[in-house]
Amino acid sequence: MVPGLRALIREMFRHVIGLLIGSWMVAVVCTCEPPSGGSVRDHADLNLAGVQALGKGELDEAVDFFGRANAIQPQNPEYLNNLGVVALRRNQVNEAAQYFTRATIADATYTRAHYNLGVAYQALKNDPLAIAAYKRTLELQSDAVEAYFNLGIVYSRSGKKPEALESYKKFVARATPDYVRQIEDAKKKIRELESK
């Protein structure tokens, strides 16, 4: 193996793998080591194999791997979250919300599950629960800028103009340059809300 490549791969899998679903960013995570020798030995390897399958769009395989990892560690919020992401990708939003809820019960501080629960409730047009999930996300991780953007959408849809403006402005102020499209969209929404 090329020197440094294993470390790079390991670091890559320790960070969130973002999947764009519709207009929402949904977080899939794998904090495990990559499998050695291609064998699937334990729950962490199964989770990694699920993340890889999901990245290739192989949803059935992803569910199989995540489900097997979850069977070994049923209270692991990461595995429950990842099963929810697959359900969301399949447009099984109610099922996704159930997985994300179970993940937040397994670990009340698991930020990704709270955020993804907000995404699911947003898709279900359950604005009060989406707002609560995004607010909890921001309580846990104030730099989760996607939550500000999505709060702007939900508040706008709910007719809460001041809250929508505040959320979009916070997003614009905190978003990094890699959110170029969303920053421009938020600025446009701010102009529209301020002109009303």
N, C-alpha and C positions, 0 to 999 in steps of 0.2 A: 504494500500500500504506500502511496506517496506520503512522505513525511509531512506531518501536520494535518493531513486530510481527515484522519480519524478524530482528531480534536475538533476540527471544524464541523464535522458531521455531528459529533456529540453535542457541541454548543448549539447547533441549529435545532436539534430536537429538544433542547431544554427550553427553548423559547416558544412562544405561541405561534401556531401556524394559522394565519387568518384565511378565512374562506369568505368570499363575497357571495352572499345569497340575496338575490334581489338587490335592494339598495342598502341592505344591512350587513355590517361586518359581524361575523359570528366567530367566536374563538374556539378552536380545537387545540388541545394541548397534549403534549407528551413530554414528561419530565424524566423519561427513562433513557437508558443507554441504548445505542443501536445494537441489534442482535449480532453476536459473534458467530461467524461460520454459517450464517443463514438459518440456524436452528431457532425454533420458538420454544424457549425453556420455561418461561414463567409469565405471570400477569403483566409485567412491564414489557416483555417482548411482544406479548399478544397486543397490548395497547399500541406499541410502535407499529406493528404490522397493520393494525386497524387504521392508524393515521396515514400510513403509506397507501393503503387501499383507497381510503377516502380521497387522498390527493390525486389518485388516478381515476376517480369517479366510479370505483368499484364498490357500490354501496352495500350489496349483499355480503361481500367479503368483509367489508369494514364492520358491519353489524355482527358477523360471526366472531371476528377477533375481539371487538369491544365486549360482546356478550360473554365470551369465554373468560376474558380478563375480569369482568364484573362478577362472574360466577365464583371466581377465586377470592376476590375482594369486593363483596357486594356493597360495602359502605365507602368505597373509594370515590370521592366526588368527581375526579378526573374521568373515570370510566363512564359514570352516569352522564356527565356532561357530554362526552363524546357520542354516546348513544343518542342523546337529545339532538346533537348537531346532525346526525344522519337522518333522524326523523324529520327534522326541519328541512333538510335537503330534499326529502321525499314529499314535502308539503303535508306531512302528518303533524300539524302544528299542535293539536291537543296532546298528542303523545309526547312531542318534544317538550311541551310545558311540564308534563308530568316527570320526565327525566330530569329537567333542570330543577324542578322543585325538590325532587329526591336528593339531588346533588347539594342543594342549599341546606337541606336538613342534615345530610351527612357531615357537612362542614359549613357552618353559618358564615365563615369568613372567605369562602371560595368565590372570589370576585367574578370569574368568568361565567359561573353558573347564574349568578344574579343578573349579569349583563344579558346573557342569552335568554334568561327567563323574560326579561324586558322585551327582547326581540320577538319572542313567541307571543307575548301578550299584545305587543304592538301589531303583529300580523293578525291576531284575533280581534283587533279593534277594542280590546279591553283596556281603555286608556288609564283608568285609575290604577290598575295592577301594573301596567307598563311603567307608569310614572314611579310607583313605589319601588319597583325592581331597579330602575335606573338610578333613583336616589340612593338606594342601598349600595349600588355599585360605586357611586361617587363617595359615599361615606367610607367605604373600604379602600378605595383607590382614587384619589382626587384627580389624578392625571389620566383617567380613562375618558379621553376626549370624545370617543364615539358616543358615549352616554349623553354628553351635552348635546351633540348633534341630534340624536334620536329624541331626546326630551323636547328639543325645539319642534320637531315634527309632530310629536304627540300633543304638546301644548297647543300648537297651531290648530291642529285638527279638533281639539277640545274647546276652541274659542278663547283660550287663555293667552291673549296677546302679550301682556307684560312678561309672563313667565317664558313664553316662546322667545321673545326678544332677548331676554337675559341669557337663556340657554344658548342661543345661536352666537351671541357676543362672547360668551365664555369659550365656546368651541373655537371661534376665530382667534381669540387671544392665546389659546393654549395649544392649538393644533400645530404639528410640525409640518415642514414643507412637503412631506410625502402625501399629505392630504389635499393636494392642490385642487382637485375637482370638487371635493366636499367644502373646502374653504370658499371657493367661488360660489357654490350653491348656497352656502350659509349667508354670504354677503348679499346675494340676490334676495334671499328670503327676508333678511333684515330690512333691506330697502322697501320691499313689498309691504311688510308689516308696518314700517314707519310711515308709509304713504297712506295708510288706511285711516 
